[in-house]
Amino acid sequence: MSALVLTVMSTITCQHGGTALLTTANTTMRVGEALALLVSDVHTVVGCPFTVGQKYQPCVRIEWSQGSEKPSAGGTAALLMTSVGKCYSAENAVQGTAQKSAGQSSVTA
């Protein structure tokens, strides 16, 4: 089953509405003009409003699993719409999964 490849032009948020800053270690694999994201990329989250009781506990990063079998950049799998991004607090608590919009509609893997 194929899924759209995620790129630096995609939109990724935590489930609370914080925005992921999309950077990548990939320098070669492109979807159109945008670099493809990799399963090894860790994305910083900004603007998460999440609180637990009175404690501000925002999502601060997203880590990924389930990249593509192909294509890859230097042997590292590309991220897909079906990849799972776990959102973490600064205390390393998992706080949900990332919400994704591919930002492109033609390249699948």
C-alpha positions in Angstrom: 0.0 0.0 0.0 1.4 3.4 -1.0 1.2 6.7 0.9 2.3 10.3 0.1 5.8 11.3 1.0 6.2 14.0 3.6 8.5 17.0 2.8 9.7 20.2 4.4 6.6 21.8 2.8 4.2 19.5 4.7 2.2 20.7 7.7 2.8 18.7 10.9 1.3 19.6 14.3 1.0 18.1 17.7 -2.6 17.1 18.6 -2.8 20.2 20.7 -2.1 22.6 17.8 1.7 23.2 18.3 3.6 23.5 15.0 6.5 21.3 14.0 9.6 23.0 12.6 10.3 20.9 9.6 14.0 20.5 9.0 15.8 17.4 7.6 19.2 15.8 7.4 18.3 14.8 3.8 20.2 16.8 1.2 19.4 14.8 -1.9 15.9 13.3 -2.2 13.4 15.8 -3.4 9.6 15.8 -4.1 9.3 18.5 -6.6 11.3 21.4 -5.1 11.0 20.2 -1.5 13.3 17.9 0.4 11.7 14.7 1.7 11.6 14.2 5.4 13.4 11.2 6.9 12.3 8.7 9.6 15.5 9.7 11.5 14.5 13.4 11.6 13.5 14.8 15.0 11.2 17.9 14.8 11.0 20.7 17.3 7.4 21.7 18.3 6.6 25.4 19.0 3.4 26.9 20.3 1.9 23.9 22.0 -0.6 25.0 24.7 -1.0 21.7 26.5 -1.3 21.7 30.3 -1.8 19.0 32.9 -3.8 20.5 35.7 -2.0 23.7 36.5 1.3 22.6 35.0 2.3 23.8 31.5 3.5 20.7 29.7 3.9 21.5 26.0 5.0 19.1 23.3 8.6 20.0 22.4 9.6 17.4 19.8 8.3 14.7 17.5 10.1 11.5 16.9 9.2 9.1 14.0 8.7 5.5 13.2 7.4 3.5 10.2 9.2 5.1 7.2 9.0 3.9 3.7 10.7 0.8 2.3 11.6 2.9 -0.8 12.6 5.6 -1.5 15.4 6.4 0.9 18.1 8.9 1.2 21.5 7.4 2.0 19.7 4.3 3.2 17.4 6.2 5.6 13.7 5.8 5.0 11.5 8.7 3.9 8.5 9.8 6.0 5.1 9.0 4.7 1.5 10.0 5.6 1.3 6.6 7.3 4.4 7.2 9.4 3.8 7.6 13.2 5.1 10.7 14.9 5.1 10.6 18.7 5.0 13.9 20.5 7.1 14.3 23.6 7.2 16.8 26.5 10.5 18.2 27.8 10.2 15.4 30.5 10.1 12.8 27.8 6.4 12.0 28.3 4.5 10.8 25.2 1.6 13.2 24.8 0.0 12.0 21.6 0.6 11.5 17.9 1.5 14.1 15.2 -1.2 15.3 12.8 0.0 15.5 9.2 -0.8 17.1 5.8 1.4 16.0 3.0 1.6 19.4 1.2 1.9 17.5 -2.1 -0.4 15.1 -3.9 1.6 13.2 -6.5 4.6 11.3 -5.1 3.9 8.1 -3.1 6.2 5.4 -1.8 
